[in-house]
Amino acid sequence: MNEKKPLEWIRMQLYPLPHLENKLEVIVVFWNPETGEMRGEGAQIVKSLVDSYAEKGAITTSKGEIIQLDDPYRNTAALSAILSQQYWISPQPVEAPEDPNAKNLQ
């Protein structure tokens, strides 16, 4: 029997929130929640954002929830809470990061 291997990466297309559309661009990054690795042309932008929030130790969401930011590169809730401060997140599980020069990368 041929078992399907779980998809290890998440392709995240990040759309700036309406009040930031003139300041930020749409970016695509690939994230591996197991290893905490971040790849793609927008990876450095995301890392800078994540690191700046992680220094604070916690974040309060728009619903008033407090999320601890221990190792946000391996914590889906923490990473999502940070990114959602500036972006709408469109995640898609994928087998591996795409080649940034591939035609189907939007």
Residue pairs with C-beta under 8 A, 6 or more apart in sequence:
5 95
7 93
7 94
7 95
8 32
8 34
8 95
8 96
9 30
9 31
9 32
9 93
9 94
9 95
9 96
9 97
10 30
10 31
10 32
10 33
10 91
10 92
10 93
10 94
11 28
11 29
11 30
11 91
11 92
11 93
11 94
11 97
11 98
12 28
12 29
12 30
12 31
12 83
12 89
12 90
12 91
12 92
13 26
13 27
13 28
13 89
13 90
13 92
13 106
14 26
14 27
14 28
14 29
14 42
14 46
14 83
14 87
14 88
14 89
14 90
15 26
15 87
15 88
15 89
15 90
16 23
16 24
16 25
16 26
16 86
16 87
16 88
17 86
17 87
17 88
20 86
24 86
24 87
27 40
27 41
27 42
27 45
27 46
28 40
28 41
28 42
28 105
28 106
29 38
29 39
29 40
29 41
29 42
29 43
29 46
30 38
30 39
30 40
30 43
30 94
30 97
30 98
31 37
31 38
31 39
31 73
31 79
32 38
33 74
33 76
34 74
35 74
36 71
36 73
36 74
37 73
38 46
38 47
38 73
39 97
40 97
40 100
41 100
46 83
49 82
49 83
49 85
49 86
50 72
50 73
50 79
50 82
50 83
53 59
53 69
53 72
53 82
53 85
54 69
54 72
54 82
56 69
57 68
57 69
58 66
58 67
58 68
58 69
59 66
59 67
59 69
59 78
59 81
59 82
59 85
60 66
60 67
61 67
61 81
61 84
62 84
67 77
67 78
67 81
68 78
69 75
69 78
69 81
69 82
70 78
71 78
72 78
72 79
72 82
73 79
80 89
83 89
98 104
98 105
99 105
